[in-house]
Amino acid sequence: MNPKDLPPQTEALRINGPRLWDSLMTLAQIGGTDKGGVCRLALTELDRQGRDLVVGWARDAGMSITVDQIGNVFMRRPGKNNALPPIMTGSHIDTQPTGGKFDGNYGVLAGLEVVRTLNDHGIETEAPIEVAFWTNEEGSRFVPVMMGSGVFAGAFTLAHAYAATDSEGKSVKDELTRIGYVGTEVPGQHPIGAYFETHIEQGPVLEDNDKTIGVVSAVLGIRWYDCTVTGMEAHAGPTPMGLRKDALQVATRVMQEVVTIGNRYAPHGRGTVGMVNVHPNSRNVIPGRVKFSMDLRNSTDALVDQMDQDIRAYIGQVAAETGLKIEVELVSHYPAQPFHADCVAAVQRAAERLGYSHMPAVSGAGHDAVYMAKLAPTGMIFIPCKDGISHNEIEDAQPEHITAGCNVLLQAMLERAG
C-alpha cells in the first residue's frame, strides 16, 4: 500500500466534534473573563490549573507524561514500534492578558481529540503519537516569545530563559518551580518524527475566501526597523512653508512607502508602521524629530531582501531631496520558515479526502511550529476565525471549523504515523 493511502477503516475516521468543543469550553473557564475571553498568563496559578487539567485528560486517555526542564509537556500514546520517533502535534495553553478561547488551546486539545478518537476505534499506529504544549508561547509575561519551543530548538539557552523576569521581578525558574512544572528531561533531547500544529488563522483571509482549511506552506520572514528623521523645530506661525525642515512631513513620505512596498510584493508582502513618536509633539511647533517603526514581511527571505533594498533606496532618495537626516536601524529580524513539502502535501491530501474547501496559506504570525520546523518535518493547518480577530477576548471560531481542522489533523497524522 502507498503510505499516502490510508486503509478504509482509518480513512473513514472522524473526530468527536462536540467532545472537542466541550474540552475547549471547559479549559476556557480557567482564567475566563467577563467579556468571554481568557486571561491565563504563563506560569501563573491559573496556568498551573490549566496544565493540570490537560495532563489529567491525557492520563485518562492512557497517555504517559514527560516534562522537560523548561516546562514543555509531552503526552504520549504508544505505537506498535516505540523505537520510532513520535508523530507529534501541539501548541500552547498560555494566553494573552485579553486572550481568547482558541489561540493555542485549539492546537493542544485537537491533538488530545485525535488520541481519544484513536482510542474509541481501537486503532494502533505504527509510530507513537504525542501531543505537546510549549511553555510561554505568547511572551505576555516573560520574553522571549515562543520560549519553550525556542529553548527546545536551541534558539536560546535554558539559562537565558530561566533568568527572564516579569514586571514584578519574578523569574521563569522560580515560577516554574512554584507551579511544579520543572521537569528533568533536557530540552531538545526528545525525538520528533514529524510535527503538525492546528491553529486559528488569526487573520481574515480564509473567511474572506470562504474556505474551511488553510494549507500552510510557510511562516513569513520579518524585519523590524526603527527609522528616525531629524529636521528642525520652529514656530508654526512665523516660519514660511518653503523654509521649514519639517521632520513629520518627510517621515510620512517614508511611512507611505512602507505600505506601498507591502502592496508591491503581493500576495504575501506586508508593510506596516505601527509606532510613531513626534518631538516635541506640540501644537504650534514644527516637528524637529520623528521616530517610527517599520515592519516588513514576506514569504521568502529573498523577497524580504528586495523589500529592504526598496525602502533603503527610497529613504536615500528622500534624504537627498529634502536635506534632512534619515537614519534606519534594523532592530530585529526573523527568517522566513518554509514547512516540509511532505507535511504540507499531507494536509492538502487530508482536506481533499474529507471534502473540505481549502486554499494555500502562509502564517503572518509566529508559532511554535517555526522552531519545530528546524528539527523535523513540519506542517500547519489553519481554520477561519471570525473577522480575523485574535489576541482579543471576542476571538471566535465556528464549531464546524474546529471539527474540520481536527479531522484534517487526524488524517495527516495517521498518514505519517502509519
Secondary structure, 3 states (H helix, E strand, C coil): CCCCCCCHHHHCCCCCHHHHHHHHHHHHCCCECCCCCECCCCCCHHHHHHHHHHHHHHHHCCCEEEEECCCCEEEEECCCCCCCCCEEEEECCCCCCCECCCCCHHHHHHHHHHHHHHHHCCCCCCCCEEEEECCCCCCCCCCCCCHHHHHHHCCCCHHHHHHCECCCCCEHHHHHHHHCCCCCECCCCCCCCEEEEEEECCCCHHHHHCCCEEEEEEECEEEEEEEEEECCCEECCCCCHHHCCCHHHHHHHHHHHHHHHHHHCCCCCEEECCCEEEECCCCCEECCEEEEEEEEEECCHHHHHHHHHHHHHHHHHHHHHHCCEEEEEEEEEECCEECCHHHHHHHHHHHHHHCCCEEEEEECCCCHHHHHCCCCCEEEEEECCHHHCCCCCCCCCCHHHHHHHHHHHHHHHHHHHC
